[in-house]
Amino acid sequence: MGKLVVSLDGVVIKEVQLTKDKTTLGRRPYNDIVIDNLAVSGEHAVLQMVGADVFIEDLNSTNGTYINGKAIKKQLLANNDVVEVGKYKIKYLVEDAADYEKTMILKPGTSPLATAAASAAGTPSGFGLPSAFGGLPPVASALPASIKVLTGAAAGREVSLTKVVTTVGKPGVQVASITKRPSGYVFAHVEGSARPMVNGVPLTGESVGLRSGDLIELAGTQMQFIQG
């Protein structure tokens, strides 16, 4: 379970456990997280839990929402991310963070899974296949599954979905997540103005269940979900 640590000028003001599907943040008193400061909009941002993922979305605030110094509209939070609203800093922390794996990038002309250093250095070229934000126990009841890349420079590569959450796509362009649940795998849109497609149909809701053989189109690349 994740929590938010709100601080101002290095002094911790409050800690908030994320237990609800949606947690609102803003200056108005009806928000779940109230920050009474004129730099913060009345309804500034919302945090939403989708499976094991936590997304933050800016609600067209006046001064914007930033993650690690970068302005965002909607983004998936990772452990130790720092959200900035006005002069306030909100650190996102997850239990068992030491067990989390770093992002891996699948790049043309290299081994199927390059080291996390490529991503950390800001080189998201090629088709990204980051691994889980993990730390959660494995879901034994879901059949093993994998994603096979069908087009582009990484065509033919196959990556097993062994973690609870796997994110795929190109950071800054289009990103989606695949979450492993007891009932199966769920596909959700994370980042990008254009919606990813499943079997030629754009994703309209927050998420959709995947079936073996489903075709996913994301960031100009076509993949196939294979299970069992």
C-alpha positions as a Markdown table, in Angstrom:
| # | Residue | x | y | z |
|---|---|---|---|---|
| 1 | Met | 0.0 | 0.0 | 0.0 |
| 2 | Gly | 1.3 | 3.5 | -0.9 |
| 3 | Lys | 1.3 | 6.6 | 1.2 |
| 4 | Leu | 2.0 | 10.3 | 0.6 |
| 5 | Val | 4.3 | 12.4 | 2.7 |
| 6 | Val | 3.5 | 16.1 | 2.4 |
| 7 | Ser | 6.2 | 18.6 | 3.3 |
| 8 | Leu | 6.9 | 22.3 | 3.1 |
| 9 | Asp | 10.5 | 23.6 | 3.1 |
| 10 | Gly | 11.7 | 20.2 | 4.3 |
| 11 | Val | 9.3 | 20.0 | 7.2 |
| 12 | Val | 6.8 | 17.1 | 7.1 |
| 13 | Ile | 3.2 | 18.4 | 7.5 |
| 14 | Lys | 1.2 | 15.2 | 7.1 |
| 15 | Glu | 1.2 | 11.6 | 5.9 |
| 16 | Val | -1.7 | 10.2 | 4.0 |
| 17 | Gln | -2.3 | 6.4 | 3.4 |
| 18 | Leu | -3.8 | 5.7 | -0.1 |
| 19 | Thr | -6.7 | 3.4 | 0.7 |
| 20 | Lys | -9.4 | 4.8 | -1.7 |
| 21 | Asp | -9.9 | 4.3 | -5.4 |
| 22 | Lys | -9.7 | 8.1 | -5.8 |
| 23 | Thr | -8.0 | 10.6 | -3.6 |
| 24 | Thr | -8.5 | 14.3 | -4.4 |
| 25 | Leu | -6.0 | 17.0 | -3.6 |
| 26 | Gly | -6.6 | 20.8 | -3.5 |
| 27 | Arg | -7.3 | 23.9 | -1.6 |
| 28 | Arg | -11.0 | 23.4 | -1.0 |
| 29 | Pro | -12.0 | 21.8 | 2.3 |
| 30 | Tyr | -13.8 | 18.9 | 0.8 |
| 31 | Asn | -10.7 | 17.4 | -0.8 |
| 32 | Asp | -9.2 | 14.3 | 0.8 |
| 33 | Ile | -5.8 | 16.1 | 1.0 |
| 34 | Val | -6.3 | 19.8 | 1.8 |
| 35 | Ile | -3.4 | 22.2 | 1.1 |
| 36 | Asp | -4.6 | 25.7 | 2.1 |
| 37 | Asn | -2.3 | 27.8 | -0.1 |
| 38 | Leu | -3.2 | 30.2 | -2.9 |
| 39 | Ala | -0.7 | 28.5 | -5.2 |
| 40 | Val | -2.8 | 25.4 | -5.0 |
| 41 | Ser | -6.1 | 25.3 | -7.0 |
| 42 | Gly | -9.4 | 24.4 | -5.4 |
| 43 | Glu | -9.4 | 21.1 | -7.1 |
| 44 | His | -5.8 | 20.7 | -8.1 |
| 45 | Ala | -5.2 | 17.0 | -8.8 |
| 46 | Val | -6.6 | 13.5 | -8.2 |
| 47 | Leu | -4.8 | 10.2 | -7.4 |
| 48 | Gln | -6.4 | 7.1 | -8.7 |
| 49 | Met | -5.7 | 3.4 | -7.9 |
| 50 | Val | -6.0 | 1.0 | -10.8 |
| 51 | Gly | -5.0 | -2.4 | -9.6 |
| 52 | Ala | -1.6 | -2.1 | -8.1 |
| 53 | Asp | -0.9 | 1.2 | -9.9 |
| 54 | Val | -1.4 | 4.7 | -8.6 |
| 55 | Phe | -1.8 | 7.4 | -11.1 |
| 56 | Ile | -1.9 | 11.2 | -10.5 |
| 57 | Glu | -3.8 | 13.5 | -12.8 |
| 58 | Asp | -3.7 | 17.3 | -12.9 |
| 59 | Leu | -7.2 | 18.8 | -13.0 |
| 60 | Asn | -6.3 | 21.8 | -15.2 |
| 61 | Ser | -4.8 | 23.6 | -12.2 |
| 62 | Thr | -3.6 | 27.1 | -12.5 |
| 63 | Asn | 0.0 | 26.5 | -11.5 |
| 64 | Gly | 0.3 | 22.9 | -12.7 |
| 65 | Thr | 1.4 | 19.6 | -11.1 |
| 66 | Tyr | 5.0 | 18.5 | -11.3 |
| 67 | Ile | 6.7 | 15.1 | -10.7 |
| 68 | Asn | 10.5 | 15.2 | -10.1 |
| 69 | Gly | 10.6 | 18.7 | -11.6 |
| 70 | Lys | 8.7 | 17.9 | -14.8 |
| 71 | Ala | 5.2 | 19.2 | -15.5 |
| 72 | Ile | 2.7 | 16.4 | -16.1 |
| 73 | Lys | -1.0 | 15.9 | -17.1 |
| 74 | Lys | -1.4 | 12.3 | -16.0 |
| 75 | Gln | 1.4 | 9.9 | -14.9 |
| 76 | Leu | 1.9 | 6.6 | -13.1 |
| 77 | Leu | 3.7 | 7.1 | -9.8 |
| 78 | Ala | 6.8 | 5.1 | -8.9 |
| 79 | Asn | 8.3 | 4.7 | -5.4 |
| 80 | Asn | 10.1 | 7.9 | -4.2 |
| 81 | Asp | 8.5 | 10.1 | -6.9 |
| 82 | Val | 8.2 | 13.7 | -5.6 |
| 83 | Val | 5.0 | 15.5 | -6.6 |
| 84 | Glu | 5.2 | 19.3 | -6.4 |
| 85 | Val | 2.1 | 21.5 | -6.1 |
| 86 | Gly | 3.0 | 25.2 | -5.4 |
| 87 | Lys | 5.8 | 25.2 | -2.8 |
| 88 | Tyr | 4.6 | 21.9 | -1.3 |
| 89 | Lys | 6.4 | 18.6 | -2.0 |
| 90 | Ile | 4.5 | 15.3 | -1.8 |
| 91 | Lys | 6.6 | 12.2 | -1.7 |
| 92 | Tyr | 5.1 | 8.9 | -2.8 |
| 93 | Leu | 6.3 | 5.9 | -0.9 |
| 94 | Val | 5.4 | 2.2 | -1.2 |
| 95 | Glu | 5.9 | -0.5 | 1.3 |
| 96 | Asp | 8.5 | -3.2 | 0.5 |
| 97 | Ala | 10.1 | -0.7 | -1.9 |
| 98 | Ala | 13.4 | -2.5 | -1.6 |
| 99 | Asp | 11.9 | -5.4 | -3.5 |
| 100 | Tyr | 11.0 | -3.3 | -6.5 |
| 101 | Glu | 12.7 | -3.8 | -9.8 |
| 102 | Lys | 14.1 | -1.0 | -11.8 |
| 103 | Thr | 12.8 | -0.2 | -15.3 |
| 104 | Met | 14.2 | -2.3 | -18.1 |
| 105 | Ile | 14.2 | -1.1 | -21.7 |
| 106 | Leu | 14.1 | -3.3 | -24.7 |
| 107 | Lys | 16.3 | -1.7 | -27.4 |
| 108 | Pro | 17.1 | -2.7 | -31.0 |
| 109 | Gly | 20.5 | -4.4 | -31.4 |
| 110 | Thr | 21.0 | -5.2 | -27.7 |
| 111 | Ser | 20.1 | -8.1 | -25.5 |
| 112 | Pro | 16.4 | -8.5 | -25.0 |
| 113 | Leu | 16.4 | -6.8 | -21.6 |
| 114 | Ala | 18.9 | -4.0 | -21.3 |
| 115 | Thr | 19.9 | -2.7 | -17.8 |
| 116 | Ala | 18.0 | -0.1 | -15.9 |
| 117 | Ala | 20.8 | 2.3 | -16.5 |
| 118 | Ala | 19.6 | 3.0 | -20.1 |
| 119 | Ser | 16.3 | 4.2 | -18.7 |
| 120 | Ala | 17.8 | 6.1 | -15.8 |
| 121 | Ala | 20.1 | 7.9 | -18.3 |
| 122 | Gly | 17.1 | 9.1 | -20.2 |
| 123 | Thr | 17.4 | 7.0 | -23.3 |
| 124 | Pro | 13.9 | 5.6 | -23.9 |
| 125 | Ser | 14.7 | 5.0 | -27.6 |
| 126 | Gly | 13.3 | 1.7 | -29.0 |
| 127 | Phe | 10.3 | 0.0 | -27.7 |
| 128 | Gly | 10.2 | 0.1 | -23.9 |
| 129 | Leu | 9.2 | -2.9 | -21.8 |
| 130 | Pro | 9.6 | -1.7 | -18.2 |
| 131 | Ser | 9.2 | -4.4 | -15.6 |
| 132 | Ala | 6.9 | -4.3 | -12.6 |
| 133 | Phe | 6.9 | -1.7 | -9.9 |
| 134 | Gly | 6.5 | -5.0 | -8.0 |
| 135 | Gly | 7.1 | -5.6 | -4.3 |
| 136 | Leu | 3.7 | -7.4 | -4.1 |
| 137 | Pro | 3.4 | -11.2 | -3.7 |
| 138 | Pro | 2.9 | -13.2 | -6.9 |
| 139 | Val | -0.6 | -13.9 | -8.0 |
| 140 | Ala | -0.5 | -17.7 | -8.3 |
| 141 | Ser | -4.0 | -18.2 | -9.7 |
| 142 | Ala | -3.4 | -16.3 | -13.0 |
| 143 | Leu | -1.9 | -18.4 | -15.8 |
| 144 | Pro | 1.5 | -17.4 | -17.0 |
| 145 | Ala | 1.5 | -14.9 | -19.8 |
| 146 | Ser | 3.8 | -13.0 | -22.1 |
| 147 | Ile | 3.8 | -10.1 | -24.6 |
| 148 | Lys | 5.3 | -10.8 | -28.1 |
| 149 | Val | 6.4 | -7.8 | -30.2 |
| 150 | Leu | 5.1 | -8.2 | -33.8 |
| 151 | Thr | 6.3 | -5.1 | -35.5 |
| 152 | Gly | 9.2 | -2.6 | -35.4 |
| 153 | Ala | 12.8 | -3.0 | -34.6 |
| 154 | Ala | 12.1 | -5.3 | -31.6 |
| 155 | Ala | 9.8 | -7.7 | -33.7 |
| 156 | Gly | 10.0 | -11.3 | -32.5 |
| 157 | Arg | 11.0 | -10.5 | -29.0 |
| 158 | Glu | 8.9 | -12.0 | -26.2 |
| 159 | Val | 8.8 | -10.9 | -22.6 |
| 160 | Ser | 7.2 | -12.9 | -19.8 |
| 161 | Leu | 4.8 | -11.0 | -17.6 |
| 162 | Thr | 6.1 | -12.4 | -14.3 |
| 163 | Lys | 5.5 | -9.4 | -12.1 |
| 164 | Val | 2.3 | -7.9 | -10.7 |
| 165 | Val | 2.5 | -4.8 | -12.9 |
| 166 | Thr | 4.4 | -4.4 | -16.2 |
| 167 | Thr | 4.4 | -1.1 | -18.1 |
| 168 | Val | 4.9 | -1.0 | -21.9 |
| 169 | Gly | 5.4 | 1.7 | -24.4 |
| 170 | Lys | 7.6 | 4.8 | -25.0 |
| 171 | Pro | 7.9 | 7.3 | -22.1 |
| 172 | Gly | 6.7 | 10.7 | -23.2 |
| 173 | Val | 4.8 | 9.3 | -26.2 |
| 174 | Gln | 2.4 | 6.5 | -25.1 |
| 175 | Val | 2.6 | 4.2 | -22.1 |
| 176 | Ala | 0.2 | 1.5 | -20.8 |
| 177 | Ser | 0.2 | -1.0 | -18.0 |
| 178 | Ile | -0.6 | -4.7 | -17.7 |
| 179 | Thr | -1.7 | -5.8 | -14.2 |
| 180 | Lys | -1.7 | -9.4 | -13.1 |
| 181 | Arg | -4.8 | -10.1 | -11.0 |
| 182 | Pro | -6.3 | -13.4 | -9.6 |
| 183 | Ser | -8.9 | -13.4 | -12.4 |
| 184 | Gly | -6.4 | -12.6 | -15.2 |
| 185 | Tyr | -4.6 | -9.7 | -16.8 |
| 186 | Val | -5.9 | -6.2 | -17.1 |
| 187 | Phe | -4.6 | -3.6 | -19.7 |
| 188 | Ala | -4.8 | 0.2 | -18.8 |
| 189 | His | -3.8 | 3.5 | -20.4 |
| 190 | Val | -1.2 | 5.4 | -18.5 |
| 191 | Glu | 0.3 | 8.2 | -20.6 |
| 192 | Gly | -0.1 | 9.8 | -24.0 |
| 193 | Ser | -2.9 | 11.8 | -25.7 |
| 194 | Ala | -3.8 | 8.9 | -28.0 |
| 195 | Arg | -5.4 | 5.8 | -26.5 |
| 196 | Pro | -3.8 | 2.4 | -27.1 |
| 197 | Met | -5.9 | -0.1 | -29.1 |
| 198 | Val | -6.9 | -3.7 | -28.3 |
| 199 | Asn | -7.9 | -5.7 | -31.4 |
| 200 | Gly | -8.2 | -2.5 | -33.4 |
| 201 | Val | -10.5 | -0.7 | -31.0 |
| 202 | Pro | -9.2 | 2.3 | -28.9 |
| 203 | Leu | -9.4 | 1.8 | -25.2 |
| 204 | Thr | -12.3 | 3.9 | -23.9 |
| 205 | Gly | -12.5 | 3.1 | -20.2 |
| 206 | Glu | -9.8 | 3.0 | -17.5 |
| 207 | Ser | -8.9 | -0.6 | -18.3 |
| 208 | Val | -9.9 | -3.8 | -20.1 |
| 209 | Gly | -9.4 | -7.5 | -19.4 |
| 210 | Leu | -7.0 | -9.3 | -21.8 |
| 211 | Arg | -7.6 | -12.6 | -23.5 |
| 212 | Ser | -4.9 | -14.8 | -25.1 |
| 213 | Gly | -4.3 | -13.8 | -28.7 |
| 214 | Asp | -5.4 | -10.1 | -28.2 |
| 215 | Leu | -3.6 | -7.7 | -30.4 |
| 216 | Ile | -2.3 | -4.5 | -28.7 |
| 217 | Glu | -1.2 | -1.4 | -30.7 |
| 218 | Leu | 0.8 | 1.0 | -28.6 |
| 219 | Ala | 3.3 | 3.8 | -29.6 |
| 220 | Gly | 3.4 | 2.6 | -33.2 |
| 221 | Thr | 4.2 | -1.0 | -32.3 |
| 222 | Gln | 1.9 | -4.0 | -32.5 |
| 223 | Met | 2.1 | -6.7 | -29.8 |
| 224 | Gln | 0.2 | -9.9 | -29.0 |
| 225 | Phe | -0.8 | -11.0 | -25.5 |
| 226 | Ile | -0.3 | -14.7 | -25.0 |
| 227 | Gln | -1.5 | -16.6 | -22.0 |
| 228 | Gly | -1.3 | -20.3 | -21.0 |
